[in-house]
Amino acid sequence: MARGSIKYKSNRSKYRGSRVCGWGIQGQHRGSGKNGGFGHAGGCKHRRSWIIHYYGANGYWGKHGFHRPTVVVKKVNPINIKDMEIKLPELEKAGAAVKKGTHYEIDLGQIGYNKLLSTGNVNGKYNITVEMASAKAVEKISGAGGSVTVTEAGSDEE
């Protein structure tokens, strides 16, 4: 017999004859009786003051705000300058990046990215075509001798 089962047996046996087995008054080790129910039960009745204390008087009941229609919301798939430089060999294999002289011609939309962000340092000259670009990313790329062409009017560039 395993050692754990012997210890369990001895612990169990010391509660024999006891009415509540170390759990205080009868019913304390059952479901959620005597506690007012599970979770947020009674939030509009006996637990109302608890709800007001932790959620605020106006933050719990009723509807708040609205959801924009999915047709209106544009999915943004961004890439940082740092990540773009790391993935440059993969971009060349995919045909999204082509080296022309000292510059790289990169089309980020071809591989599913639609926004260029500015995290990272620019270590080369890039001519990038993308739907959106942050102003700081455009500044970094053009400061290194490259350019960013924004294909749509929905950019942070202006």
C-alpha beads as a LAMMPS data file, in Angstrom:
LAMMPS data file: protein, C-alpha beads

158 atoms
157 bonds

1 atom types
1 bond types

-500.0 500.0 xlo xhi
-500.0 500.0 ylo yhi
-500.0 500.0 zlo zhi

Masses

1 110.0

Atoms # bond

1 1 1 0.000 0.000 0.000
2 1 1 1.305 3.472 -0.869
3 1 1 2.454 5.752 1.907
4 1 1 0.076 8.562 0.926
5 1 1 -2.971 6.407 1.415
6 1 1 -1.900 5.390 4.936
7 1 1 -1.455 9.026 5.974
8 1 1 -4.796 9.899 4.415
9 1 1 -6.436 7.082 6.326
10 1 1 -5.018 8.255 9.656
11 1 1 -6.085 11.855 8.994
12 1 1 -9.542 10.710 8.087
13 1 1 -9.871 8.514 11.134
14 1 1 -9.199 11.318 13.623
15 1 1 -12.467 12.962 12.539
16 1 1 -14.574 9.839 13.125
17 1 1 -17.456 10.609 15.433
18 1 1 -17.090 14.349 14.851
19 1 1 -20.166 15.973 13.398
20 1 1 -18.524 18.503 11.053
21 1 1 -14.942 17.161 10.624
22 1 1 -13.135 20.414 11.383
23 1 1 -15.291 22.732 9.254
24 1 1 -16.926 24.739 12.053
25 1 1 -20.698 24.795 12.120
26 1 1 -22.690 22.387 10.007
27 1 1 -22.957 23.437 6.368
28 1 1 -19.755 25.488 6.148
29 1 1 -18.050 23.005 3.816
30 1 1 -20.985 22.638 1.454
31 1 1 -21.895 24.650 -1.644
32 1 1 -22.519 28.351 -1.202
33 1 1 -25.340 28.311 1.277
34 1 1 -24.937 30.746 4.190
35 1 1 -22.733 32.856 1.891
36 1 1 -25.568 34.328 -0.118
37 1 1 -24.982 32.189 -3.218
38 1 1 -22.258 31.695 -5.818
39 1 1 -20.423 34.589 -7.488
40 1 1 -22.525 37.658 -8.171
41 1 1 -25.751 36.087 -6.917
42 1 1 -27.865 38.644 -5.088
43 1 1 -26.245 41.615 -6.819
44 1 1 -29.603 43.381 -7.009
45 1 1 -30.670 42.228 -3.527
46 1 1 -28.495 41.407 -0.531
47 1 1 -25.135 41.976 -2.279
48 1 1 -26.036 45.371 -3.752
49 1 1 -23.700 47.359 -1.494
50 1 1 -20.808 45.047 -2.462
51 1 1 -21.499 45.681 -6.179
52 1 1 -21.640 49.460 -5.637
53 1 1 -18.422 49.382 -3.622
54 1 1 -16.388 47.399 -6.148
55 1 1 -17.998 48.432 -9.472
56 1 1 -19.253 51.928 -8.690
57 1 1 -22.864 53.070 -8.650
58 1 1 -23.100 53.607 -12.421
59 1 1 -20.668 51.033 -13.785
60 1 1 -22.503 47.733 -13.323
61 1 1 -26.115 47.902 -14.456
62 1 1 -27.354 48.791 -17.928
63 1 1 -25.702 49.162 -21.309
64 1 1 -22.565 51.236 -21.815
65 1 1 -21.040 52.466 -25.042
66 1 1 -21.490 50.839 -28.423
67 1 1 -19.810 48.425 -30.811
68 1 1 -18.770 49.717 -34.191
69 1 1 -19.988 47.645 -37.148
70 1 1 -17.345 45.238 -38.447
71 1 1 -17.740 46.747 -41.926
72 1 1 -16.497 50.098 -40.605
73 1 1 -13.632 48.798 -38.445
74 1 1 -10.409 48.392 -40.413
75 1 1 -8.082 45.608 -39.323
76 1 1 -4.568 46.935 -38.797
77 1 1 -1.699 44.483 -39.211
78 1 1 1.436 46.454 -38.268
79 1 1 5.140 45.689 -38.571
80 1 1 8.037 47.508 -36.917
81 1 1 11.175 48.610 -38.770
82 1 1 13.192 46.231 -36.584
83 1 1 11.031 43.218 -37.506
84 1 1 11.043 44.191 -41.181
85 1 1 14.850 44.172 -41.223
86 1 1 14.964 40.795 -39.464
87 1 1 12.513 39.340 -42.016
88 1 1 14.270 40.889 -45.023
89 1 1 15.637 37.542 -46.352
90 1 1 12.136 36.032 -46.095
91 1 1 10.680 39.063 -47.860
92 1 1 13.159 38.584 -50.715
93 1 1 12.150 34.915 -51.048
94 1 1 8.455 35.873 -51.057
95 1 1 9.097 38.459 -53.768
96 1 1 8.005 41.398 -51.608
97 1 1 11.531 42.860 -51.434
98 1 1 13.808 43.459 -54.405
99 1 1 17.319 44.913 -54.202
100 1 1 17.929 47.657 -56.762
101 1 1 21.442 49.059 -56.464
102 1 1 21.889 50.274 -52.905
103 1 1 18.143 50.430 -52.166
104 1 1 15.598 47.753 -51.310
105 1 1 12.154 48.087 -52.923
106 1 1 9.701 46.612 -50.367
107 1 1 5.946 46.145 -50.774
108 1 1 4.583 45.309 -47.312
109 1 1 1.018 44.937 -48.553
110 1 1 2.063 41.944 -50.649
111 1 1 2.782 39.904 -47.506
112 1 1 -0.192 41.102 -45.458
113 1 1 1.156 44.088 -43.491
114 1 1 -0.706 47.366 -43.834
115 1 1 1.058 49.673 -41.362
116 1 1 4.705 50.513 -40.726
117 1 1 5.704 51.432 -37.163
118 1 1 8.913 53.070 -35.995
119 1 1 10.440 50.698 -33.411
120 1 1 14.041 49.859 -34.300
121 1 1 16.956 51.411 -36.122
122 1 1 17.241 51.748 -39.901
123 1 1 20.370 49.963 -41.152
124 1 1 19.840 50.331 -44.895
125 1 1 18.111 52.329 -47.621
126 1 1 14.523 51.253 -48.227
127 1 1 11.807 52.392 -50.617
128 1 1 8.690 51.041 -48.896
129 1 1 5.139 50.879 -50.228
130 1 1 2.470 50.442 -47.520
131 1 1 -1.128 51.547 -46.788
132 1 1 -0.354 53.370 -43.520
133 1 1 2.808 54.513 -41.759
134 1 1 3.496 56.371 -38.544
135 1 1 5.097 59.798 -38.904
136 1 1 8.145 58.698 -36.927
137 1 1 8.660 55.639 -39.171
138 1 1 8.546 57.844 -42.279
139 1 1 11.024 60.231 -40.657
140 1 1 13.462 57.405 -39.787
141 1 1 13.326 55.794 -43.242
142 1 1 13.761 59.099 -45.100
143 1 1 16.525 60.124 -42.686
144 1 1 18.485 57.038 -43.738
145 1 1 18.109 57.904 -47.435
146 1 1 14.986 55.925 -48.267
147 1 1 11.335 56.747 -48.860
148 1 1 7.880 55.588 -47.779
149 1 1 5.009 55.616 -50.276
150 1 1 1.602 55.585 -48.586
151 1 1 -0.986 54.064 -50.922
152 1 1 -4.150 55.184 -49.068
153 1 1 -5.266 58.452 -47.487
154 1 1 -5.737 56.727 -44.095
155 1 1 -2.250 57.346 -42.720
156 1 1 -0.719 59.013 -39.692
157 1 1 1.906 60.584 -41.945
158 1 1 0.267 63.996 -42.411

Bonds

1 1 1 2
2 1 2 3
3 1 3 4
4 1 4 5
5 1 5 6
6 1 6 7
7 1 7 8
8 1 8 9
9 1 9 10
10 1 10 11
11 1 11 12
12 1 12 13
13 1 13 14
14 1 14 15
15 1 15 16
16 1 16 17
17 1 17 18
18 1 18 19
19 1 19 20
20 1 20 21
21 1 21 22
22 1 22 23
23 1 23 24
24 1 24 25
25 1 25 26
26 1 26 27
27 1 27 28
28 1 28 29
29 1 29 30
30 1 30 31
31 1 31 32
32 1 32 33
33 1 33 34
34 1 34 35
35 1 35 36
36 1 36 37
37 1 37 38
38 1 38 39
39 1 39 40
40 1 40 41
41 1 41 42
42 1 42 43
43 1 43 44
44 1 44 45
45 1 45 46
46 1 46 47
47 1 47 48
48 1 48 49
49 1 49 50
50 1 50 51
51 1 51 52
52 1 52 53
53 1 53 54
54 1 54 55
55 1 55 56
56 1 56 57
57 1 57 58
58 1 58 59
59 1 59 60
60 1 60 61
61 1 61 62
62 1 62 63
63 1 63 64
64 1 64 65
65 1 65 66
66 1 66 67
67 1 67 68
68 1 68 69
69 1 69 70
70 1 70 71
71 1 71 72
72 1 72 73
73 1 73 74
74 1 74 75
75 1 75 76
76 1 76 77
77 1 77 78
78 1 78 79
79 1 79 80
80 1 80 81
81 1 81 82
82 1 82 83
83 1 83 84
84 1 84 85
85 1 85 86
86 1 86 87
87 1 87 88
88 1 88 89
89 1 89 90
90 1 90 91
91 1 91 92
92 1 92 93
93 1 93 94
94 1 94 95
95 1 95 96
96 1 96 97
97 1 97 98
98 1 98 99
99 1 99 100
100 1 100 101
101 1 101 102
102 1 102 103
103 1 103 104
104 1 104 105
105 1 105 106
106 1 106 107
107 1 107 108
108 1 108 109
109 1 109 110
110 1 110 111
111 1 111 112
112 1 112 113
113 1 113 114
114 1 114 115
115 1 115 116
116 1 116 117
117 1 117 118
118 1 118 119
119 1 119 120
120 1 120 121
121 1 121 122
122 1 122 123
123 1 123 124
124 1 124 125
125 1 125 126
126 1 126 127
127 1 127 128
128 1 128 129
129 1 129 130
130 1 130 131
131 1 131 132
132 1 132 133
133 1 133 134
134 1 134 135
135 1 135 136
136 1 136 137
137 1 137 138
138 1 138 139
139 1 139 140
140 1 140 141
141 1 141 142
142 1 142 143
143 1 143 144
144 1 144 145
145 1 145 146
146 1 146 147
147 1 147 148
148 1 148 149
149 1 149 150
150 1 150 151
151 1 151 152
152 1 152 153
153 1 153 154
154 1 154 155
155 1 155 156
156 1 156 157
157 1 157 158
